[in-house]
Amino acid sequence: MAYIISGIQQVGIGNPNVHESFKWYRQHFGMDIPIFEEAAEANLMLPYTGGKPQQRHAILAINLKGGGGFEIWQYTSRKPEPCSFEIQLGDLGFNIAKMKSDDVKASFQFLKSKKVKLLSDIVKDPAGNEHFFLKDLHGNIFEVVKGEDWFGKGLQHTGGPSGMTIGVSDIERSKKFYSEILGYDTVVYDKESVFDDFKTIAGGEHKIRRVLLKHSKARQGSFSKLLGASSIELIKVNGRAPRKIFENRYWGDMGFIHLCYDIKNMQALKKKCAETGYPFTVESNPDFDMGEAAGQFAYIEDPDGALIEFVETHKIPILKKMGWYLDLRKRDPKKTLPNWMLKALKLNRVKD
């Protein structure tokens, strides 16, 4: 069986206070359903954590409206380091997380009322779609975009993350990577300019080539309805030398630390990644167990070193209080889970 990608499972976000960040994300983005919370040792990420295990505390939270989740991640054995320079558009790595909304104008007004640091008014991208930018409490940039599909009900107009803007050094090489491995085979636009919608973001005064990619084939798998469609926007800056966002820092330090995909058939994916020149750099063998969730995970680097995570989920908690856990290994890997089953996750919602 070929491997299956069900969608963006989560965006990893390193921060200095996991509980403070979780509260901010649920109050402003509706990311209010924890799938797991665990304090433990990260002992498999040695290539990216200074060659030794590190203690950490992590919470994976989702929004039942749909989209991916956030893996909110905090070092507890060391002080998380912020980027030592101001990140500018086109710096290498994850620049901006895209959050889908069912009403962009309503999301703008809501976040404005909460006195969130908005970086722009409602503007239009090269395809004419309305969107806007903001910063979270730790300075990470998010873009609110119009959502294409929805799953359940949430407490805000926004759902979860539905894409990422990524700074790259070679557009064509990165297009091939994200198309061949992750299925982003459709070009929505490919433009080069000094863009009006970028002008209020650091580095937006430079000429930038930006390419928005989507996947032509609908995602399959257990969580595909919940995770939904997604996009990748590649940007390459002209007129200055971009810097690596995580240069001289560890994975898990502050910022967007990885982009994670929910998958099926890890061994087939491993073979594909090796054949295309992007072998696994980290791999759990055979399973990880985070107390309330279990499965397999692996990492590869994109052409500029940004970390892409793959997770093959084997067990998730549906109703923690009743001890109801779902073993996904017993199900058809191509079929989505019943709506009622996923919507039962709302019983785990954290309310403020």
C-alpha positions in Angstrom: 0.0 0.0 0.0 1.2 3.5 -0.8 1.5 6.0 2.0 -1.5 8.3 2.7 -1.4 11.9 3.9 -4.5 12.9 5.8 -3.5 16.6 6.2 -1.6 19.0 8.4 -1.9 17.4 11.8 -0.3 20.3 13.7 2.1 23.1 13.8 4.8 22.9 16.5 5.3 26.1 18.4 8.1 26.5 20.8 7.4 29.0 23.7 8.5 29.9 27.2 5.2 29.1 29.0 3.1 26.2 27.7 0.0 26.9 29.8 0.0 30.6 29.1 0.3 30.0 25.4 -2.4 27.3 25.4 -4.8 29.8 27.1 -4.0 32.5 24.5 -4.5 30.1 21.6 -7.9 28.8 22.9 -9.2 32.3 23.7 -8.1 33.9 20.4 -8.1 31.0 17.9 -10.5 28.6 19.6 -7.8 25.9 20.0 -9.5 24.5 23.1 -9.5 20.7 22.9 -6.3 19.1 24.2 -5.5 15.7 22.6 -2.6 15.1 25.0 -0.6 16.9 27.6 2.7 15.4 28.8 5.8 16.4 30.6 8.7 14.1 29.6 12.1 13.7 28.1 12.6 14.3 24.3 15.2 11.6 23.8 15.0 11.0 20.0 15.6 14.5 18.7 19.3 14.5 19.5 20.4 15.9 16.1 18.4 19.0 16.9 18.8 19.3 20.7 22.5 19.6 21.2 23.2 15.9 21.1 21.5 15.1 24.4 18.0 14.5 25.6 16.0 17.5 26.9 13.1 17.8 29.3 10.0 19.3 27.9 6.2 19.9 28.5 3.9 19.7 25.5 0.2 20.1 24.8 -1.5 19.2 21.5 -4.6 21.2 21.0 -7.2 21.3 18.2 -10.2 23.3 17.1 -13.2 21.2 16.3 -14.3 23.5 13.5 -11.5 21.9 11.5 -7.9 22.4 10.4 -4.7 21.2 12.1 -3.7 21.6 15.7 -1.0 23.3 17.7 1.7 21.3 19.4 2.6 23.8 22.1 6.1 23.0 23.3 8.2 24.2 26.1 11.7 23.2 27.3 11.8 22.6 31.0 15.5 21.6 31.3 16.8 24.8 29.7 15.5 28.3 28.9 13.9 28.4 25.4 15.9 30.8 23.2 14.2 33.4 21.0 15.6 34.2 17.6 18.6 36.5 18.0 17.6 38.7 15.1 14.3 40.1 13.7 12.9 37.5 11.4 12.1 39.0 8.0 10.0 37.7 5.1 12.0 35.2 3.1 14.3 34.1 6.0 14.8 30.4 5.7 12.2 28.3 7.5 8.6 28.8 8.7 7.7 32.5 8.4 3.9 32.6 8.9 1.2 30.0 9.9 -2.0 30.2 8.0 -5.2 30.0 10.1 -8.5 29.4 8.3 -11.6 31.4 9.1 -15.3 31.1 8.0 -15.5 34.9 8.0 -12.3 36.9 7.6 -13.9 40.2 8.4 -15.5 38.9 11.6 -12.2 37.3 12.7 -10.5 40.7 12.1 -13.0 42.5 14.3 -12.9 39.9 17.0 -9.1 40.0 17.3 -9.1 43.7 17.1 -11.6 43.8 20.0 -9.2 41.6 22.0 -6.4 44.1 21.3 -4.3 41.6 19.5 -1.3 43.0 17.7 -2.6 43.3 14.1 0.0 43.8 11.5 -2.3 44.8 8.7 -5.9 45.7 7.8 -7.8 43.3 5.7 -5.7 43.1 2.5 -5.8 40.9 -0.7 -3.3 38.3 -1.8 -2.2 37.9 -5.5 -5.2 35.8 -6.2 -7.6 38.5 -4.8 -8.4 36.7 -1.6 -9.0 38.7 1.6 -6.6 38.0 4.5 -4.8 39.7 7.3 -1.7 39.3 9.5 -1.2 39.4 13.3 1.3 38.4 16.0 0.6 36.2 19.0 1.8 36.9 22.5 5.4 35.8 21.7 5.7 37.5 18.3 4.9 34.6 16.0 3.1 35.8 12.8 -0.2 34.3 11.8 -2.2 34.9 8.6 -6.0 34.6 8.7 -7.3 33.3 5.4 -10.7 32.2 4.1 -11.3 28.5 4.9 -12.4 26.1 2.2 -13.9 23.3 4.3 -15.2 22.8 7.8 -15.9 20.0 10.2 -17.7 20.8 13.4 -18.5 23.7 15.7 -16.0 25.9 17.5 -16.1 29.0 19.7 -14.4 31.4 17.2 -14.6 32.1 13.5 -11.2 30.7 13.0 -10.4 27.0 12.8 -7.0 25.5 13.0 -3.9 26.0 10.8 -4.4 25.2 7.1 -1.0 26.0 5.7 2.4 27.7 6.1 4.4 30.4 4.4 8.0 29.1 4.1 11.1 31.1 3.2 13.3 29.2 0.7 16.5 29.7 -1.2 15.4 28.0 -4.4 11.8 28.0 -5.4 12.0 25.3 -8.0 13.8 22.9 -5.7 11.3 23.5 -2.9 8.3 23.2 -5.3 9.6 19.8 -6.3 10.0 18.7 -2.7 6.5 19.8 -1.5 4.9 18.4 -4.6 6.6 15.0 -4.8 6.5 14.1 -1.2 3.5 16.0 0.2 1.3 16.3 -2.8 1.1 20.1 -3.3 1.0 19.8 -7.1 -1.2 22.7 -8.1 0.2 26.3 -8.5 -2.5 28.8 -7.5 -0.2 31.8 -8.3 3.5 32.4 -9.0 4.2 36.2 -8.7 7.3 38.3 -8.1 6.9 41.9 -6.9 7.0 44.2 -3.9 3.6 43.2 -2.6 1.2 45.6 -1.0 -0.1 43.0 1.4 3.4 42.3 2.7 4.4 45.9 3.2 3.5 46.0 7.0 5.6 42.9 7.8 9.4 43.0 8.4 11.2 42.5 5.1 8.1 43.3 3.1 9.8 46.2 1.3 11.9 43.8 -0.7 11.0 42.2 -4.0 9.7 38.7 -3.3 8.8 35.8 -5.4 5.8 33.9 -3.9 4.3 30.7 -5.1 1.1 29.4 -3.5 0.7 25.6 -3.8 -2.4 23.4 -3.1 -3.1 19.7 -3.5 -5.3 18.5 -6.4 -6.2 15.3 -4.7 -8.5 15.2 -1.7 -6.8 14.0 1.4 -7.7 10.5 2.7 -7.4 8.8 6.1 -8.9 8.7 9.5 -8.7 12.5 10.3 -8.9 13.9 6.7 -12.4 15.4 7.3 -11.2 17.2 10.4 -7.8 18.3 9.1 -9.2 19.5 5.7 -7.4 21.0 2.7 -4.2 22.9 3.1 -1.7 25.1 1.2 2.0 25.9 1.2 3.3 29.3 0.2 6.9 29.5 -0.8 8.6 32.8 -0.7 12.1 33.8 -1.9 13.4 37.3 -1.2 15.6 39.3 -3.6 18.0 42.0 -2.7 19.3 40.6 0.6 20.8 37.3 1.9 18.2 35.4 4.0 19.2 33.9 7.3 18.2 30.5 8.8 15.5 31.2 11.4 16.9 28.4 13.6 20.5 29.0 13.1 22.5 28.4 16.3 19.3 27.3 18.1 17.6 24.1 19.1 14.5 22.6 17.8 12.0 23.4 20.5 13.3 26.9 21.0 10.9 29.8 20.4 9.0 30.0 17.1 7.5 27.6 14.6 9.6 24.5 15.2 8.0 22.0 12.7 5.1 21.4 10.3 3.5 18.0 11.0 1.5 15.7 8.7 -0.8 12.9 9.8 0.1 9.9 7.6 -0.5 6.1 7.1 2.1 3.6 6.1 5.3 5.0 7.5 7.6 2.5 5.8 6.3 3.4 2.3 6.8 7.1 3.1 10.3 6.3 4.4 11.2 4.7 1.1 9.7 7.6 -0.9 11.7 10.2 1.1 14.9 8.2 0.7 14.4 7.9 -3.1 13.8 11.6 -3.5 17.0 12.5 -1.5 15.3 13.5 1.8 15.9 10.5 4.2 14.4 10.4 7.7 16.7 12.2 10.1 14.8 11.1 13.2 12.5 8.1 13.6 10.7 6.5 16.5 11.1 2.7 16.6 8.6 1.3 16.8 6.2 3.5 18.7 6.1 6.6 20.8 3.7 6.8 23.8 2.7 10.2 25.1 0.4 8.8 27.8 -2.8 9.7 26.1 -1.8 9.2 22.5 0.5 6.7 20.7 2.0 5.9 17.3 5.1 6.4 15.2 6.8 9.6 14.2 9.6 10.6 11.9 11.3 13.8 10.6 12.8 15.0 7.4 14.3 18.3 6.4 13.1 20.4 3.5 15.7 21.7 1.1 16.6 24.5 3.4 16.5 22.5 6.7 13.0 23.3 7.9 11.7 20.3 9.8 8.7 18.3 8.5 7.3 15.8 10.9 5.2 12.7 10.0 3.0 11.0 12.6 1.2 7.7 12.1 -1.4 7.7 15.0 -2.2 4.4 16.5 -4.2 5.5 19.6 -6.1 8.7 20.6 -8.3 9.5 23.5 -11.9 10.1 22.5 -13.4 10.5 26.0 -10.6 10.6 28.6 -12.9 10.7 31.6 -14.5 7.4 30.6 -11.2 5.8 29.5 -12.4 5.6 25.9 -9.4 5.3 23.6 -9.5 4.5 19.9 -7.1 2.0 18.3 -6.7 3.1 14.7 -4.7 0.1 13.6 -7.9 -1.9 13.4 -9.5 0.4 10.9 -9.4 0.8 7.1 -6.5 3.4 6.6 -8.2 5.2 3.8 -11.6 5.8 5.5 -12.4 8.8 7.6 -13.6 8.3 11.1 -17.3 8.8 11.7 -18.2 12.4 12.4 -20.0 11.5 15.6 -16.8 9.9 16.9 -14.6 12.9 16.3 -17.2 15.3 17.5 -17.2 13.5 20.8 -13.8 15.1 21.4 -15.7 18.3 22.3 -16.4 16.6 25.7 -12.7 17.2 26.4 -13.0 21.0 25.7 -11.2 23.4 28.1 -13.5 26.3 28.9 -12.3 29.7 30.2 
